Amino acid sequence: MTTAEANVAPTKVWNDTAPAPVPQQRGAHAIAQTIGSKILIQAINAGTGIITARALMPTGRGQLAAMILWSQFLSYLSSLGVPSSIVHAYRRYPEKRHDIVATGLLMSLGSGIFVTLIGVVFLPHWMHQYPASIIRYAQWFLIITPICSLTYTGKSILEAAGSFTSSNLMQILTPVATIIPLIVLALFHALTPSNAALCYVIAAIPPFYYLMLQVRPYVHGLRPSFVISKLLLSFGVRSYGIDILGTLAFQVDQVLVVNLLTPAEMGSYVVILSLTRTLNVFQNSVVSVLFPKASGLPKEAVLKMSEKSARISMIVTSFFAIVVYFFGPILLRVLYGKAYMGALNSFRVLLVEVTLSGCVFVLAQAFMAMGRPGIVTFLQGTGLSLSIPLMLLLIPRWHILGAVVALLTSTIARFIFVVLGFRFFLNAPLPDLMPRMSDVHEIRTLFRRRRAAEAA
């Protein structure tokens, strides 16, 4: 227990009236349901990607990416580890849940507003090679950054409370609200980079409204507490590094290529990146359930759960990566068009990277659930620190392929460090990632439960 956590319990008697118990889903059922929702989300996102890629072509698609990248990126960077800290504190201190939720939401709102102001000043200097109109749109679209911050935190609140159904529905609303106006604009041949970006920005509002309705029962009035803020920051600052590293691992490449690649190259890079990231659906689903479920469990249970989750998710992701490797040329040509075929080799390298990075993300949850976020932050940071200098070195030489090789090198380093971290920092055996038949049976069980849930 940290010093801040130790100081909370004896200094105040908490007389909150506990709300009605929230129905919690079993881990396997929650994972199966989350997998289904992630697959649907990825399918819709693939549809939006195809529409924008074909209508805007590489240059326009690159301009679109440059405009919509920043709100989510900045909201993650400004999290201060609060979303992860809420999950941890909510599970460990249920009698303080109202104060935890209220304080966490207000902290997220404040940090979101702060980074929005910074972004407005920063963007013109970083996007200097883009037209002035594109830069102005990117600045205006930062207005939804505080909404993204609150949505990120609200999602963690629902998952901490075991309400994975509400969390999944909220996440489905975003791509649905995005693709509908995009289809309308495409049918009328009115799709431009700027109004396509507006579709993505407006799409953040419906899920935010739904999320606030779902979170409201967990907030009995806004009662922010300085003591609770210290508690959240105690864990949050240590896990903040993981939030930053996770964001950088998935988005620092885009932030850098905005500055180093032409808009057309940026467009091709975003297309292959989004296509390969669909393979993370299983691993992301596992992580959404693993951390809330594992928090507070004994060490042996956390290690066993993390090892098994990483192994199973690797099997599923690897299988689909192999399939996509061979059918990649057809996918790029048929779905997105011949203009993107020049990035085929980079696309295939990314398939290896996305498989390994997902496994790293799953294994890192063991450190989080056992209250050791600072260790995995250090391990991940050491590996990720390789990517930025490699990108600065390789992108000017190899362009898109340079960014991809830098990502893969960094991911391999992070994978090695996090695996060795089990031995040196958790005093546990190295995680056994060798597939076994029992894992295949577990995968079958998960998908059977998913089908049974859909039938019900």
C-alpha positions in Angstrom: 0.0 0.0 0.0 1.4 3.4 -0.9 1.8 6.2 1.6 -1.2 8.2 0.2 -3.4 5.1 0.4 -2.3 4.4 3.9 -3.2 7.9 4.9 -6.8 7.7 3.6 -8.4 5.1 5.8 -7.7 6.4 9.3 -8.2 10.1 8.6 -11.8 10.0 7.7 -14.8 7.9 8.4 -16.8 7.3 5.2 -20.5 7.3 5.8 -21.6 7.1 2.1 -24.7 5.0 1.6 -23.7 2.2 -0.7 -25.8 2.2 -3.9 -27.6 -0.9 -5.1 -25.1 -3.6 -6.2 -24.2 -3.4 -9.8 -24.7 -6.6 -11.7 -21.3 -7.8 -12.7 -20.5 -10.1 -15.6 -18.4 -13.2 -15.3 -15.0 -12.8 -16.8 -15.4 -15.2 -19.7 -18.8 -13.9 -20.6 -17.6 -10.3 -20.4 -14.6 -11.1 -22.7 -16.9 -12.9 -25.2 -19.3 -10.0 -25.3 -16.4 -7.5 -25.6 -14.9 -9.4 -28.4 -18.3 -9.3 -30.3 -18.5 -5.5 -29.8 -14.9 -4.9 -30.8 -15.4 -7.0 -34.0 -18.5 -4.9 -34.8 -16.6 -1.7 -34.1 -13.7 -2.7 -36.3 -16.0 -3.7 -39.1 -17.7 -0.2 -39.0 -14.3 1.5 -38.7 -13.1 -0.5 -41.7 -16.2 0.8 -43.6 -15.3 4.4 -42.7 -11.7 3.8 -43.7 -12.8 2.4 -47.1 -15.2 5.3 -47.7 -12.6 8.0 -46.8 -9.7 6.3 -48.5 -11.5 5.9 -51.9 -13.2 9.3 -51.8 -10.3 11.4 -50.7 -7.3 9.4 -52.1 -3.9 9.4 -50.3 -3.4 13.1 -50.1 -6.9 13.9 -48.8 -6.8 10.9 -46.4 -3.5 12.2 -45.0 -5.1 15.7 -44.5 -8.0 14.1 -42.7 -5.7 12.1 -40.4 -3.8 15.3 -39.6 -7.0 17.0 -38.5 -8.6 14.3 -36.3 -5.5 12.8 -34.7 -5.0 15.3 -31.9 -8.1 15.3 -29.7 -7.8 11.6 -28.7 -4.0 11.8 -28.5 -4.0 14.8 -26.2 -6.8 13.4 -24.0 -4.8 10.2 -23.4 -1.6 12.2 -22.7 -3.5 14.4 -20.2 -5.1 11.5 -18.3 -2.6 11.6 -15.4 -3.3 7.9 -15.0 -6.8 8.8 -13.5 -8.8 6.2 -15.6 -6.6 3.3 -14.4 -6.4 4.7 -10.9 -10.2 4.8 -10.7 -10.5 1.1 -11.6 -7.9 0.2 -9.0 -9.4 2.5 -6.2 -13.0 1.6 -7.0 -12.3 -2.1 -6.5 -10.2 -1.6 -3.4 -12.3 1.1 -1.6 -16.0 0.5 -2.5 -17.2 2.6 0.4 -15.6 5.7 -1.2 -16.9 5.0 -4.7 -19.0 8.2 -5.0 -16.1 10.4 -4.1 -13.7 8.5 -6.4 -16.0 8.9 -9.4 -16.8 12.6 -8.8 -13.2 13.5 -8.2 -11.9 11.5 -11.1 -14.4 13.1 -13.5 -13.5 16.7 -12.4 -9.8 15.9 -12.7 -10.2 14.6 -16.2 -12.3 17.7 -17.3 -9.6 20.0 -16.0 -6.7 18.3 -17.6 -8.7 18.0 -20.9 -9.3 21.8 -21.0 -5.6 22.5 -20.2 -4.2 20.4 -23.0 -6.7 21.8 -25.4 -5.2 25.3 -24.9 -1.7 23.9 -25.3 -2.7 22.1 -28.5 -4.1 25.2 -30.1 -0.8 26.9 -29.7 1.3 23.9 -30.7 -0.3 22.6 -33.9 0.7 25.5 -36.3 4.3 24.8 -35.5 4.1 21.0 -36.0 1.9 21.0 -39.1 3.7 23.7 -41.0 3.7 21.7 -44.3 -0.1 21.5 -44.4 -2.3 24.3 -45.9 -3.4 27.0 -43.4 -7.0 25.9 -43.7 -6.2 22.4 -42.6 -4.3 23.7 -39.6 -7.2 26.0 -38.6 -9.7 23.1 -38.8 -7.3 21.0 -36.7 -7.3 23.7 -34.0 -11.0 24.1 -34.0 -11.6 20.3 -33.7 -9.6 20.3 -30.5 -12.7 21.6 -28.8 -13.8 17.9 -28.2 -10.6 17.1 -26.3 -12.3 17.6 -22.9 -15.2 15.4 -24.0 -12.7 12.7 -25.0 -11.0 12.9 -21.6 -14.4 12.5 -19.8 -15.4 9.7 -22.1 -12.1 7.9 -21.4 -12.6 8.2 -17.7 -16.3 7.3 -17.8 -15.5 4.1 -19.6 -13.1 3.1 -16.8 -15.9 3.8 -14.2 -18.3 1.5 -16.0 -15.7 -1.3 -16.3 -14.6 -0.9 -12.7 -18.3 -1.3 -11.7 -18.6 -4.5 -13.9 -20.9 -2.8 -16.4 -19.2 -4.0 -19.5 -22.4 -4.0 -21.5 -22.8 -0.3 -21.1 -19.2 0.3 -21.9 -19.4 -1.8 -25.1 -22.6 0.0 -26.2 -21.0 3.4 -25.6 -18.0 2.4 -27.8 -20.2 1.1 -30.6 -22.0 4.4 -30.7 -18.9 6.3 -31.9 -18.3 4.5 -35.2 -22.0 4.3 -35.9 -22.3 8.1 -35.5 -19.3 8.5 -37.7 -20.2 6.3 -40.7 -23.8 7.5 -41.2 -22.9 11.1 -42.1 -19.9 9.9 -44.1 -22.2 7.7 -46.2 -24.6 10.5 -46.8 -21.8 12.9 -47.9 -20.2 10.2 -50.1 -23.6 9.5 -51.9 -23.9 13.2 -52.7 -20.2 13.4 -53.8 -19.7 16.1 -51.1 -17.0 14.4 -49.1 -13.9 16.6 -48.5 -11.1 16.2 -45.9 -12.6 19.0 -43.7 -16.3 17.9 -43.6 -15.1 14.3 -43.2 -13.2 15.4 -40.1 -16.3 17.2 -38.9 -18.1 13.9 -39.0 -15.5 12.3 -36.8 -15.7 15.2 -34.3 -19.5 15.3 -34.1 -19.6 11.5 -33.6 -18.0 12.0 -30.1 -21.2 13.7 -28.8 -23.8 10.8 -28.8 -21.5 8.3 -26.9 -20.6 11.1 -24.4 -24.2 11.8 -23.7 -25.0 8.1 -23.3 -22.0 7.6 -21.1 -23.0 10.5 -18.8 -26.4 8.9 -18.4 -24.8 5.6 -17.5 -22.3 7.1 -15.0 -24.9 9.3 -13.2 -26.0 6.5 -10.8 -22.4 6.3 -9.6 -22.3 10.0 -8.7 -24.4 11.3 -5.8 -23.7 14.9 -6.4 -20.3 16.3 -7.3 -18.3 15.9 -4.2 -14.7 16.2 -5.2 -12.3 15.4 -2.4 -8.7 16.5 -1.9 -7.9 13.3 0.0 -9.4 11.2 -2.9 -7.4 13.2 -5.5 -4.2 12.3 -3.6 -5.3 8.7 -3.6 -6.0 8.7 -7.3 -2.8 10.5 -8.1 -0.7 8.2 -5.9 -1.6 5.2 -8.2 -2.3 7.4 -11.2 1.1 9.0 -11.5 2.8 5.6 -11.4 0.4 4.2 -14.0 0.4 7.4 -16.0 3.6 6.3 -17.6 1.8 3.3 -18.9 -1.0 5.4 -20.3 1.5 7.7 -22.0 3.5 4.8 -23.3 0.4 3.0 -24.5 -0.6 6.2 -26.4 2.8 6.8 -27.8 3.2 3.2 -28.8 0.0 3.4 -30.9 0.1 7.0 -31.9 3.6 8.5 -31.7 4.3 7.2 -35.2 1.4 9.2 -36.5 2.4 12.3 -34.7 5.9 12.1 -36.2 4.9 11.1 -39.7 2.6 14.1 -39.8 5.7 16.2 -39.6 8.1 13.9 -41.6 5.9 12.5 -44.5 4.0 14.2 -47.2 0.2 14.2 -46.9 -0.1 11.4 -49.6 2.4 9.2 -47.7 0.6 10.0 -44.5 -2.7 8.8 -46.1 -1.2 5.5 -47.1 0.4 5.0 -43.8 -2.8 5.6 -41.9 -4.7 3.2 -44.1 -2.3 0.2 -43.5 -2.0 1.1 -39.9 -5.8 1.1 -39.3 -6.1 -2.2 -41.3 -3.5 -4.0 -39.2 -4.8 -2.6 -35.9 -8.1 -4.5 -36.5 -6.2 -7.6 -35.4 -5.9 -6.2 -31.9 -9.6 -6.7 -31.3 -9.1 -9.9 -29.2 -6.2 -8.5 -27.1 -8.0 -5.2 -26.5 -11.1 -7.1 -25.4 -9.1 -9.2 -23.0 -7.4 -6.2 -21.5 -10.7 -4.4 -21.0 -11.8 -7.2 -18.7 -8.5 -8.5 -17.3 -7.4 -5.4 -15.3 -10.7 -4.8 -13.5 -11.2 -8.5 -12.8 -7.6 -9.1 -11.6 -7.3 -6.1 -9.4 -7.3 -7.2 -5.8 -6.8 -10.9 -6.5 -3.9 -12.9 -4.9 -0.6 -12.8 -6.8 -0.8 -16.4 -8.0 -4.3 -15.8 -9.5 -3.2 -12.6 -11.2 -0.1 -14.3 -12.8 -2.1 -17.3 -14.0 -4.9 -15.1 -15.4 -2.4 -12.8 -17.2 -0.3 -15.6 -18.6 -3.3 -17.5 -19.9 -4.9 -14.4 -21.4 -1.7 -13.4 -23.2 -1.3 -16.9 -24.6 -4.9 -17.2 -25.9 -4.9 -13.7 -27.4 -1.6 -14.4 -29.2 -3.0 -17.6 -30.8 -6.1 -15.8 -32.1 -4.2 -12.7 -33.3 -1.4 -14.8 -35.0 -3.9 -16.9 -36.9 -5.6 -13.9 -38.4 -2.3 -12.2 -39.0 -1.2 -15.1 -41.2 -4.4 -15.1 -43.1 -4.2 -11.3 -43.7 -0.5 -11.6 -44.7 -1.5 -13.8 -47.7 -4.6 -11.9 -48.6 -3.2 -8.4 -47.9 -2.7 -7.5 -51.6 -6.3 -8.3 -52.4 -7.6 -6.4 -49.4 -5.6 -3.3 -50.2 -6.5 -3.3 -53.9 -10.2 -4.2 -53.6 -11.1 -2.3 -50.5 -8.9 0.8 -50.7 -7.7 1.1 -54.3 -4.5 0.7 -56.3 -3.2 4.0 -55.0 -2.3 2.4 -51.7 -0.5 -0.7 -53.0 2.9 0.9 -52.7 2.7 0.4 -48.9 2.2 -3.4 -49.2 5.6 -4.4 -47.8 5.2 -2.0 -44.8 1.7 -3.5 -44.3 3.2 -7.0 -43.9 5.8 -5.9 -41.4 3.1 -4.2 -39.4 1.3 -7.5 -39.0 4.2 -8.9 -36.9 4.4 -5.7 -34.9 0.7 -5.6 -34.1 0.7 -9.2 -32.8 3.6 -8.6 -30.5 2.4 -5.2 -29.2 -1.0 -6.7 -28.3 0.8 -9.4 -26.2 2.9 -6.8 -24.4 -0.3 -4.9 -23.6 -1.9 -8.0 -22.1 1.1 -9.0 -20.0 1.5 -5.5 -18.6 -1.9 -5.8 -16.9 -0.3 -8.2 -14.4 1.9 -5.4 -13.1 -1.1 -3.1 -13.0 -3.3 -5.5 -11.1 -0.6 -6.2 -8.5 -0.1 -2.5 -7.8 3.3 -2.3 -9.6 2.6 0.2 -12.4 5.9 2.0 -12.0 7.9 -1.1 -12.9 6.1 -1.8 -16.2 6.2 2.0 -17.0 10.0 1.8 -16.7 10.2 -1.4 -18.7 7.9 -0.1 -21.4 9.6 3.3 -21.5 13.0 1.8 -22.1 11.7 -0.1 -25.1 9.6 2.7 -26.5 12.5 5.2 -26.2 14.0 3.3 -29.1 11.2 4.2 -31.5 11.5 8.0 -31.6 15.2 8.2 -32.6 14.7 5.3 -35.0 11.8 7.1 -36.7 13.8 10.3 -36.9 16.6 8.4 -38.5 14.7 5.9 -40.8 11.6 7.9 -42.0 13.7 10.4 -44.0 15.5 7.5 -45.6 12.8 4.8 -46.1 9.6 6.9 -45.6 6.7 4.6 -44.6 8.8 1.5 -44.3 11.2 3.4 -41.9 8.3 4.2 -39.6 7.2 0.6 -39.6 10.7 -0.8 -39.0 11.1 1.6 -36.1 7.8 0.5 -34.6 8.7 -3.2 -34.9 12.1 -2.7 -33.3 10.6 -0.9 -30.3 7.9 -3.5 -29.9 10.4 -6.4 -29.8 12.4 -4.5 -27.1 9.2 -3.9 -25.0 8.2 -7.5 -25.4 11.6 -8.7 -24.1 11.6 -6.3 -21.2 8.1 -7.0 -20.0 8.7 -10.8 -20.1 11.9 -10.5 -18.1 10.1 -8.2 -15.7 8.1 -11.1 -14.4 11.3 -12.8 -13.1 13.2 -9.7 -11.8 10.4 -7.5 -10.4 7.5 -9.9 -9.7 9.6 -12.7 -8.4 7.6 -15.0 -10.7 8.6 -17.5 -13.4 8.8 -16.2 -17.0 5.3 -16.3 -18.5 4.7 -19.5 -20.5 3.5 -18.3 -23.9 3.8 -21.6 -25.7 0.3 -22.5 -27.1 -1.4 -25.7 -25.8 -4.5 -27.6 -26.7 -6.3 -26.4 -23.5 -6.0 -22.9 -24.9 -7.7 -23.9 -28.1 -10.6 -25.4 -26.1 -10.8 -22.2 -24.1 -11.1 -20.2 -27.4 -13.9 -22.4 -28.6 -15.7 -22.0 -25.2 -15.4 -18.2 -25.5 -16.9 -18.1 -28.9 -19.6 -20.5 -28.0 -20.6 -18.3 -25.1 -20.6 -15.3 -27.5 -23.0 -17.1 -29.8 -25.2 -18.2 -26.9 -25.3 -14.6 -25.7 -26.3 -13.3 -29.1 -29.0 -16.0 -29.4 -30.4 -15.0 -26.0 
